Amino acid sequence: MTTTASRDRAPNSDSSTTDNWQIKLLYDGDCPLCLREVNFLQKKDAGRGLVQFVDIADAAYDPSQHGGVDFETAMGRIHAVLADGTVIKNVEVFRRIYSILGIGWMYAPTRWPIIGPLVDKLYDLWADLRLQVTGRPSLHTLVAERQARLNSCSAEERCRL
């Protein structure tokens, strides 16, 4: 089953053949605000392949290929995987991606005393409210629904969320 949200998703470059990626961004392809950010970052990447964009909402998402970050964990907070396999999360993800794309100045103030901890706290609040703000079910419900859909797929067919 293909939903409107899945049709409107940003292209998933998870299967990209470029080997020069420096960071994999694990994003929620069903979140309209997340997609806006991904589209912006893809434009800034400009086909260089520095960032791989991995849609965790895709049925084919495999945590073992992405730092072991499972769906529920990735849905709770933004995560990324560095080329050396290190997993990072929260505002540090944005700091790193923006820096890699040459626009680190946009997040530079988040490294300053007072501003940095404040931004970190605001992100924590945002992450806790993101699903509610975007009109989506709770994290518990999303995880249960995803598992039910994945369980209903036969072994022979590719499951589509």
Phi and psi in degrees as GROMACS dihedral restraints (atoms count N, CA, C in turn):
[ dihedral_restraints ]
;  ai    aj    ak    al  type     phi  dphi    fc
    3     4     5     6     1  -109.1    20    10
    4     5     6     7     1   126.6    20    10
    6     7     8     9     1   -96.7    20    10
    7     8     9    10     1   165.5    20    10
    9    10    11    12     1   -57.3    20    10
   10    11    12    13     1   -42.0    20    10
   12    13    14    15     1   -60.5    20    10
   13    14    15    16     1   -40.1    20    10
   15    16    17    18     1   -71.9    20    10
   16    17    18    19     1   -29.8    20    10
   18    19    20    21     1   -70.4    20    10
   19    20    21    22     1   -29.5    20    10
   21    22    23    24     1   -90.0    20    10
   22    23    24    25     1     3.1    20    10
   24    25    26    27     1   -65.4    20    10
   25    26    27    28     1   152.6    20    10
   27    28    29    30     1   -67.3    20    10
   28    29    30    31     1   150.6    20    10
   30    31    32    33     1   -56.7    20    10
   31    32    33    34     1   136.6    20    10
   33    34    35    36     1   -92.7    20    10
   34    35    36    37     1   109.2    20    10
   36    37    38    39     1   -90.2    20    10
   37    38    39    40     1    19.1    20    10
   39    40    41    42     1   -55.0    20    10
   40    41    42    43     1   -36.5    20    10
   42    43    44    45     1   -90.6    20    10
   43    44    45    46     1    13.0    20    10
   45    46    47    48     1   -55.8    20    10
   46    47    48    49     1   144.4    20    10
   48    49    50    51     1   -92.4    20    10
   49    50    51    52     1    -1.4    20    10
   51    52    53    54     1   -70.8    20    10
   52    53    54    55     1   137.4    20    10
   54    55    56    57     1  -103.3    20    10
   55    56    57    58     1     5.0    20    10
   57    58    59    60     1   -98.3    20    10
   58    59    60    61     1    16.5    20    10
   60    61    62    63     1   -66.9    20    10
   61    62    63    64     1   146.4    20    10
   63    64    65    66     1  -112.4    20    10
   64    65    66    67     1   -19.4    20    10
   66    67    68    69     1  -155.4    20    10
   67    68    69    70     1   142.1    20    10
   69    70    71    72     1  -107.7    20    10
   70    71    72    73     1   120.9    20    10
   72    73    74    75     1   -92.4    20    10
   73    74    75    76     1   120.3    20    10
   75    76    77    78     1   -92.9    20    10
   76    77    78    79     1   111.3    20    10
   78    79    80    81     1  -125.8    20    10
   79    80    81    82     1   159.3    20    10
   81    82    83    84     1   -91.9    20    10
   82    83    84    85     1   103.4    20    10
   84    85    86    87     1   -70.3    20    10
   85    86    87    88     1    -6.6    20    10
   87    88    89    90     1   -97.8    20    10
   88    89    90    91     1     0.1    20    10
   90    91    92    93     1   -98.6    20    10
   91    92    93    94     1   116.4    20    10
   93    94    95    96     1   -61.6    20    10
   94    95    96    97     1   -35.9    20    10
   96    97    98    99     1   -71.7    20    10
   97    98    99   100     1   -36.8    20    10
   99   100   101   102     1   -63.9    20    10
  100   101   102   103     1   -40.8    20    10
  102   103   104   105     1   -63.7    20    10
  103   104   105   106     1   -36.2    20    10
  105   106   107   108     1   -61.4    20    10
  106   107   108   109     1   -44.3    20    10
  108   109   110   111     1   -64.0    20    10
  109   110   111   112     1   -44.2    20    10
  111   112   113   114     1   -61.9    20    10
  112   113   114   115     1   -44.2    20    10
  114   115   116   117     1   -61.1    20    10
  115   116   117   118     1   -42.1    20    10
  117   118   119   120     1   -60.5    20    10
  118   119   120   121     1   -47.4    20    10
  120   121   122   123     1   -66.5    20    10
  121   122   123   124     1   -36.4    20    10
  123   124   125   126     1   -63.3    20    10
  124   125   126   127     1   -39.2    20    10
  126   127   128   129     1   -63.3    20    10
  127   128   129   130     1   -41.7    20    10
  129   130   131   132     1   -68.8    20    10
  130   131   132   133     1   -31.5    20    10
  132   133   134   135     1   -68.8    20    10
  133   134   135   136     1   -31.2    20    10
  135   136   137   138     1    51.1    20    10
  136   137   138   139     1    41.7    20    10
  138   139   140   141     1    75.8    20    10
  139   140   141   142     1     5.6    20    10
  141   142   143   144     1   -72.6    20    10
  142   143   144   145     1   -21.5    20    10
  144   145   146   147     1    75.3    20    10
  145   146   147   148     1    21.0    20    10
  147   148   149   150     1   -71.2    20    10
  148   149   150   151     1   -29.1    20    10
  150   151   152   153     1  -119.6    20    10
  151   152   153   154     1   129.8    20    10
  153   154   155   156     1   -97.3    20    10
  154   155   156   157     1   133.2    20    10
  156   157   158   159     1  -104.8    20    10
  157   158   159   160     1   116.4    20    10
  159   160   161   162     1  -115.8    20    10
  160   161   162   163     1   114.8    20    10
  162   163   164   165     1   -82.7    20    10
  163   164   165   166     1   108.4    20    10
  165   166   167   168     1   -70.8    20    10
  166   167   168   169     1   -19.6    20    10
  168   169   170   171     1   -79.3    20    10
  169   170   171   172     1   -11.6    20    10
  171   172   173   174     1   -68.3    20    10
  172   173   174   175     1   136.8    20    10
  174   175   176   177     1   -59.3    20    10
  175   176   177   178     1   -26.4    20    10
  177   178   179   180     1   -83.6    20    10
  178   179   180   181     1    -1.0    20    10
  180   181   182   183     1   -57.7    20    10
  181   182   183   184     1   126.7    20    10
  183   184   185   186     1  -123.3    20    10
  184   185   186   187     1   107.6    20    10
  186   187   188   189     1   -54.0    20    10
  187   188   189   190     1   -33.4    20    10
  189   190   191   192     1   -64.7    20    10
  190   191   192   193     1   -20.4    20    10
  192   193   194   195     1   -90.9    20    10
  193   194   195   196     1    -4.3    20    10
  195   196   197   198     1  -138.1    20    10
  196   197   198   199     1    59.2    20    10
  198   199   200   201     1    68.5    20    10
  199   200   201   202     1    13.1    20    10
  201   202   203   204     1    74.7    20    10
  202   203   204   205     1    12.8    20    10
  204   205   206   207     1   -81.1    20    10
  205   206   207   208     1   110.0    20    10
  207   208   209   210     1   -75.8    20    10
  208   209   210   211     1   167.8    20    10
  210   211   212   213     1   -55.8    20    10
  211   212   213   214     1   -49.1    20    10
  213   214   215   216     1   -61.7    20    10
  214   215   216   217     1   -43.9    20    10
  216   217   218   219     1   -63.6    20    10
  217   218   219   220     1   -44.8    20    10
  219   220   221   222     1   -66.1    20    10
  220   221   222   223     1   -32.5    20    10
  222   223   224   225     1   -72.8    20    10
  223   224   225   226     1   -26.9    20    10
  225   226   227   228     1   -75.7    20    10
  226   227   228   229     1   -34.9    20    10
  228   229   230   231     1  -149.5    20    10
  229   230   231   232     1   148.9    20    10
  231   232   233   234     1   -66.1    20    10
  232   233   234   235     1   137.8    20    10
  234   235   236   237     1  -131.9    20    10
  235   236   237   238     1   157.4    20    10
  237   238   239   240     1  -146.7    20    10
  238   239   240   241     1   158.2    20    10
  240   241   242   243     1  -120.6    20    10
  241   242   243   244     1   126.3    20    10
  243   244   245   246     1   -80.0    20    10
  244   245   246   247     1   163.4    20    10
  246   247   248   249     1   -58.6    20    10
  247   248   249   250     1   -27.3    20    10
  249   250   251   252     1   -85.4    20    10
  250   251   252   253     1     3.0    20    10
  252   253   254   255     1    94.8    20    10
  253   254   255   256     1    -5.9    20    10
  255   256   257   258     1   -66.9    20    10
  256   257   258   259     1   132.9    20    10
  258   259   260   261     1   -97.8    20    10
  259   260   261   262     1   130.7    20    10
  261   262   263   264     1  -121.9    20    10
  262   263   264   265     1   161.6    20    10
  264   265   266   267     1  -148.4    20    10
  265   266   267   268     1   171.7    20    10
  267   268   269   270     1    64.1    20    10
  268   269   270   271     1  -148.7    20    10
  270   271   272   273     1   -61.5    20    10
  271   272   273   274     1   -27.6    20    10
  273   274   275   276     1   -57.3    20    10
  274   275   276   277     1   -31.4    20    10
  276   277   278   279     1   -59.2    20    10
  277   278   279   280     1   -48.7    20    10
  279   280   281   282     1   -66.3    20    10
  280   281   282   283     1   -41.5    20    10
  282   283   284   285     1   -56.2    20    10
  283   284   285   286     1   -47.2    20    10
  285   286   287   288     1   -68.3    20    10
  286   287   288   289     1   -46.9    20    10
  288   289   290   291     1   -63.2    20    10
  289   290   291   292     1   -46.4    20    10
  291   292   293   294     1   -62.2    20    10
  292   293   294   295     1   -38.6    20    10
  294   295   296   297     1   -64.5    20    10
  295   296   297   298     1   -47.0    20    10
  297   298   299   300     1   -59.0    20    10
  298   299   300   301     1   -37.1    20    10
  300   301   302   303     1   -84.8    20    10
  301   302   303   304     1     2.1    20    10
  303   304   305   306     1    82.9    20    10
  304   305   306   307     1    15.4    20    10
  306   307   308   309     1  -124.4    20    10
  307   308   309   310     1    31.5    20    10
  309   310   311   312     1   -60.3    20    10
  310   311   312   313     1   -23.0    20    10
  312   313   314   315     1   -57.9    20    10
  313   314   315   316     1   -26.4    20    10
  315   316   317   318     1   -67.2    20    10
  316   317   318   319     1   -30.5    20    10
  318   319   320   321     1  -108.0    20    10
  319   320   321   322     1    -0.1    20    10
  321   322   323   324     1   -54.2    20    10
  322   323   324   325     1   -41.9    20    10
  324   325   326   327     1   -60.9    20    10
  325   326   327   328     1   -19.8    20    10
  327   328   329   330     1   -74.4    20    10
  328   329   330   331     1    -2.7    20    10
  330   331   332   333     1   -97.4    20    10
  331   332   333   334     1    -6.5    20    10
  333   334   335   336     1   -81.2    20    10
  334   335   336   337     1   150.1    20    10
  336   337   338   339     1   -57.6    20    10
  337   338   339   340     1   148.7    20    10
  339   340   341   342     1    74.2    20    10
  340   341   342   343     1   -57.2    20    10
  342   343   344   345     1   -65.7    20    10
  343   344   345   346     1   -45.8    20    10
  345   346   347   348     1   -57.3    20    10
  346   347   348   349     1   -55.1    20    10
  348   349   350   351     1   -61.2    20    10
  349   350   351   352     1   -34.2    20    10
  351   352   353   354     1   -65.3    20    10
  352   353   354   355     1   -46.2    20    10
  354   355   356   357     1   -62.5    20    10
  355   356   357   358     1   -40.6    20    10
  357   358   359   360     1   -59.5    20    10
  358   359   360   361     1   -43.7    20    10
  360   361   362   363     1   -66.2    20    10
  361   362   363   364     1   -40.8    20    10
  363   364   365   366     1   -63.5    20    10
  364   365   366   367     1   -39.3    20    10
  366   367   368   369     1   -63.7    20    10
  367   368   369   370     1   -42.7    20    10
  369   370   371   372     1   -56.4    20    10
  370   371   372   373     1   -44.4    20    10
  372   373   374   375     1   -62.9    20    10
  373   374   375   376     1   -47.0    20    10
  375   376   377   378     1   -58.6    20    10
  376   377   378   379     1   -47.2    20    10
  378   379   380   381     1   -60.8    20    10
  379   380   381   382     1   -38.0    20    10
  381   382   383   384     1   -68.1    20    10
  382   383   384   385     1   -30.0    20    10
  384   385   386   387     1  -104.0    20    10
  385   386   387   388     1    -5.9    20    10
  387   388   389   390     1   -52.7    20    10
  388   389   390   391     1   -47.9    20    10
  390   391   392   393     1   -65.3    20    10
  391   392   393   394     1   -44.4    20    10
  393   394   395   396     1   -62.7    20    10
  394   395   396   397     1   -45.0    20    10
  396   397   398   399     1   -62.8    20    10
  397   398   399   400     1   -35.0    20    10
  399   400   401   402     1   -91.0    20    10
  400   401   402   403     1    10.4    20    10
  402   403   404   405     1    73.0    20    10
  403   404   405   406     1    29.3    20    10
  405   406   407   408     1  -108.4    20    10
  406   407   408   409     1   163.6    20    10
  408   409   410   411     1   -65.2    20    10
  409   410   411   412     1   169.5    20    10
  411   412   413   414     1   -64.7    20    10
  412   413   414   415     1   161.8    20    10
  414   415   416   417     1   -58.9    20    10
  415   416   417   418     1   -43.1    20    10
  417   418   419   420     1   -58.0    20    10
  418   419   420   421     1   -45.0    20    10
  420   421   422   423     1   -65.2    20    10
  421   422   423   424     1   -44.6    20    10
  423   424   425   426     1   -60.7    20    10
  424   425   426   427     1   -42.3    20    10
  426   427   428   429     1   -63.7    20    10
  427   428   429   430     1   -45.2    20    10
  429   430   431   432     1   -63.8    20    10
  430   431   432   433     1   -43.5    20    10
  432   433   434   435     1   -63.4    20    10
  433   434   435   436     1   -42.3    20    10
  435   436   437   438     1   -62.6    20    10
  436   437   438   439     1   -46.3    20    10
  438   439   440   441     1   -61.7    20    10
  439   440   441   442     1   -40.5    20    10
  441   442   443   444     1   -62.6    20    10
  442   443   444   445     1   -42.6    20    10
  444   445   446   447     1   -65.3    20    10
  445   446   447   448     1   -43.2    20    10
  447   448   449   450     1   -65.3    20    10
  448   449   450   451     1   -37.9    20    10
  450   451   452   453     1   -67.7    20    10
  451   452   453   454     1   -27.8    20    10
  453   454   455   456     1   -81.9    20    10
  454   455   456   457     1   -11.5    20    10
  456   457   458   459     1   -76.4    20    10
  457   458   459   460     1   139.1    20    10
  459   460   461   462     1   -77.4    20    10
  460   461   462   463     1   159.9    20    10
  462   463   464   465     1   -64.4    20    10
  463   464   465   466     1   -26.1    20    10
  465   466   467   468     1   -84.8    20    10
  466   467   468   469     1   -26.4    20    10
  468   469   470   471     1  -102.8    20    10
  469   470   471   472     1   150.0    20    10
  471   472   473   474     1   -78.1    20    10
  472   473   474   475     1   127.2    20    10
  474   475   476   477     1   -78.4    20    10
  475   476   477   478     1   134.8    20    10
  477   478   479   480     1  -119.5    20    10
  478   479   480   481     1   129.0    20    10
